[in-house]
Amino acid sequence: MSATPQRLALALGDPNGIGPEIALKALQTLGDEDRQRITLFGPGAVLARAAEVSGLLALLPQLQHVEAGTLADNAAQPGRICPEAGVSAIASATAAIQACRAGDFDAVIACPHHETAIHQANIPFSGYPSLVARVCGLAEDQVFLLLVGAGLRIVHVTLHESVQTALNRLTPALVQGAVRAGARACAMLGVEAPRIGVFGINPHASEGTLFGLEDLQTVVPAVAQLRAEGYHIDGPHGADTLLAQRRHDLYVAMLHDQGHIPIKLLAPNAASALSIGADVLLSSVGHGSAMDIAGRGIADPTALLRTIALLSGNVAN
């Protein structure tokens, strides 16, 4: 990242989850100068409630805040999953993305959403990458998820969809798009010309064609084209083999669980989830909205603090 201090827009996520609480706790941990680089986007009343629960009411006057995603009192209840909260989460994130596109901020951080609440509100959504794509006027398959944690960087070609749907969508062009976006993101994070390892679709990358033709038809031609373009790329190989070697800067997962499981295993509640490929860089945290502990004042802001540091260029990634 640039040595210039980054101006960050921080959306509160699902207002009934732990997002408001971890946002306040993270900002309380930061020094005054770093705190002033960050503006919160979300319902002010929810923020005040979280401050009271967390014993941080005195912090509120020190914070930059934009009212967004206002939530009616009868829907504002910690731990409650409801469509109103889903609308609020999308509204606050959308406002933050739009402000970043307008040049007011350098990047966006979004606290955890709750997918059921968003779907209850009948909002098309398959994770923050889909929202970034929509707000930026791109097709959903042009924005990808990059998980960063425990020294791993894993970009996902497909994400929140059934395995069958993902398999039907996988094409050489889609794999290439994910790799190109991942390489650009690595450069932004200070890793120029990354060494890239590509996971196969099937176990052992199909063992030739023993386990199917998918890798031969989809991943092999994608990798060949990217290698011809000058990328330092290997694959497809079995995900287990590549991860055991740990000799690549960026890994490319074909399916959601291929990429999420190793990150969640090695960096539980401490990973960052970047939406890459658009003109706005958005990162969320690698954990959910934790409805079971929302409103109790015990949520841990570690992942959010790490994400702030990552986007500020202050942490190894």
Disulfide bonds with the S-S distance in Angstrom:
none
